[in-house]
Amino acid sequence: MSNNLKRQNLLFLKKATSVDQLTSCADSEKVIVREWIDAGRPVIVRRPGITEDGLGVHCGIPLPLEQGKKKIAFVSSIDTIENYSSLPSLRECLHAARQGMLDGFVELCEKNDFVPRVFGSLAWEYLTGLKYFRKSSDIDILFNIGNNAELYRLYSVLESLPEELIKLCDIEIILWNGDAFSWREFLNCSRKVMVKNINDVFLVDKAVLKPLGEKKDSVLAEKIAYEACSALYEELETFPKPGLVSYFDSGSHKDMSARHFRNSIGSLRNYFKEIAIAGMRCAKMDELRLLGIDAEKTMFLATGGVNTHRGAIFTVGLLTAAAGYKLKHGRTEAAGEIVRDLWSTDIMDPAREDKESHGTFVMRHYGFSGARDEAAKGFPIVYGNGLPTFWDALRKHDRNTARLCSFFSILEDVNDTTLLYRGGLDGLGFARKSVEDINENHEAGSAAWKKAALKMHKEFIGRNLSPGGAADLLSAVIFIQRIEEICQD
């Protein structure tokens, strides 16, 4: 349950929760929080979500008007979570809102298959029965969006609203990847908009969040780089990926944490822009390679020397260049085919081989090819295993489950050089046997499937196994899915 938590989720904590399980707040505040929980009231997930050790969740409660509407922030142990839920809908809160003009807004939204949800004062008054909402209060509304088509359809609804309603409602839009932005800010004259997710706050060019119009290189590059970084964030968020770093733990990696990965991703945004533009020009491999080398230096500076994304710089970087070429020139080929057709010869050139890489070590000792071969062939495991599994799972499950399904599909067939480097043939065999058991004997998304995945994660940690190559290919899957969706707009 806890790996699906998002900012603004409501949590119901166990009434047996002790003050010792509540941290990061004063003792007097712990007493208030404990009374709140015992009254059966929910708490809300706040940034940055899961704590770095994976053992707690950042929560908060706002006190009612009579108690000064003070906000109490605290951390509660993961094992105190009994249940969680979405925010209440605007329709549920209409009576408390005392605003007649909202009836028409709700009907307009529902007619277009949107369910506006409420947070802030109005939500807390509805949820607790306590006094929060004033006549002068904003009505805080949230829309959860699943894809580009939904986002653009929502724009049409919101653009039709009268100015009076825009002033009354503070609307937040949460995207499929957890990124959120304010509609009011989106409407202002600034070129960029602040985007928040459960772990970060950053500025994004508004053109990234709009349909493709005139294909300016700068806009295309911004859009592609945003999706590349988003894919890396989603890969990090995925849990439990056996042996790999997430927001819950560091897997089999004692030298790194989610914080290293976040710092790394933030540092790579400019690299993805530059390599996308290079791809638009059909740049030679020498130029792409130099961009990758500079990106590695930037990554190491951001992480204090920790290698978090060297594989992704290569894999997602090549696909980013291909996406630039594809979107700029309106090509119909898959991004993987473009990589194969434009750069495969140079990718496999022995003179370009990194003699010190783990992939080269594995090829020499075991005869298995690695990331270079996968890229040169147009990413057959991504397109043959990971991507179709991801698409299918998205129709049935949440994104975390879909990402895990895709990851397990990749791991079942890939000769993961990181696994081989750490565990040899025995490690690779164990990994394949483990994932075959999950894929064949458990229904995806079921309680038994989740339990088996967590068991596998712990076993990989015990054996010091880490399928880093499969993680890079998962990032590639997420990125390609988004690029294909953009091409369909």
Secondary structure, DSSP 8 states (H G I E B T S, - for coil): -GGG--TT-EEEE-TT--GGGEESS-HHHHHHHHHHHHTT--EEEEEEEE-TTSSEEEEEEE--GGGTT-EEEEEEEGGGEEEEE---BHHHHHHHHT-TTHHHHHHHHHHTT---EEEHHHHHHHHH-S----TT--EEEEEE--SHHHHHHHHHHHHTS-HHHHHHEEEEEE-TTS-EEEHHHHHSS-SEEEEE-SS-EEEEEGGGGS---S--HHHHHHHHHHHHHHHHHHHHH-TT-TT---SS--TT-TT--HHHHHHHHHHHHHHHHHHHHHHHTT--HHHHHHHHHHHHHHHHHHHTS--SSHHHHHHHHHHHHHHHHHHHHT--S-HHHHHHHHHHHHHT-GGG--TTSHHHHHHHHH----HHHHHHTT-HHIIIIIHHHHHHHHTTS-HHHHHHHHHHHHHTT---HHHHHHHHHHHHHHHHHHHHHHHHHS-TTSHHHHHHHHHHHHHHHHHT---HHHHHHHHHHHHHHHHHHHHH-
